[in-house]
């Protein structure tokens, strides 16, 4: 069964359990940008790919992949 999640600005707080459990801060991590002293979510980095806001992250039980908007 394939799980889908569209990355939103609140993904670091509202990510589904399957995505949150895979975050290891080496190969899969959240990317932030600093705007006037405020940290804002930029996207999710999965290996060499970056899922930006609006992109879809797919999980098929073994691998994560990014689908562009």
C-alpha positions as CSV (number, residue, x, y, z in Angstrom):
1,X,0.0,0.0,0.0
2,X,1.4,3.4,-1.0
3,X,1.2,6.3,1.4
4,X,1.1,9.9,0.0
5,X,1.7,13.2,1.8
6,X,1.7,16.7,0.3
7,X,4.3,18.8,2.0
8,X,2.8,21.9,3.8
9,X,4.3,24.7,5.8
10,X,3.4,22.8,9.0
11,X,5.0,19.4,7.9
12,X,7.5,19.5,10.8
13,X,4.6,19.5,13.3
14,X,1.8,17.7,11.4
15,X,3.7,15.0,9.5
16,X,2.0,11.6,9.4
17,X,3.5,8.9,11.6
18,X,5.2,7.0,8.8
19,X,7.1,10.1,7.7
20,X,8.0,11.3,11.2
21,X,9.4,7.9,12.1
22,X,11.7,7.9,9.1
23,X,13.3,11.3,9.9
24,X,16.9,10.5,10.9
25,X,18.6,13.9,10.2
26,X,21.2,12.3,7.9
27,X,19.5,11.1,4.8
28,X,16.0,12.3,5.6
29,X,15.5,15.7,7.3
30,X,13.5,18.9,7.3
31,X,15.1,22.0,5.7
32,X,14.5,25.5,7.2
33,X,15.3,29.0,6.0
34,X,15.8,32.0,8.3
35,X,13.7,35.0,7.4
36,X,14.2,38.0,9.7
37,X,15.0,35.8,12.7
38,X,12.0,33.5,12.1
39,X,12.6,29.9,11.0
40,X,10.3,28.8,8.2
41,X,10.1,25.3,6.7
42,X,11.5,25.1,3.2
43,X,11.0,21.4,2.4
44,X,12.0,17.8,3.2
45,X,15.3,16.5,2.0
46,X,15.3,12.8,1.0
47,X,18.7,11.6,0.0
48,X,19.7,14.0,-2.9
49,X,16.1,15.1,-3.6
50,X,14.2,18.0,-2.0
51,X,10.4,18.0,-1.7
52,X,9.4,21.6,-1.5
53,X,6.1,23.0,-0.2
54,X,3.4,21.6,-2.4
55,X,5.3,18.5,-3.6
56,X,4.2,15.0,-2.7
57,X,6.2,12.4,-0.7
58,X,5.3,8.8,-1.4
59,X,6.2,5.8,0.7
60,X,5.7,2.3,-0.6
61,X,6.7,0.4,2.5
62,X,10.4,0.4,1.7
63,X,11.4,3.5,-0.2
64,X,10.5,7.2,-0.1
65,X,10.2,9.2,-3.4
66,X,9.3,12.7,-4.3
67,X,6.7,13.7,-6.9
68,X,6.9,17.3,-8.1
69,X,3.8,19.5,-8.4
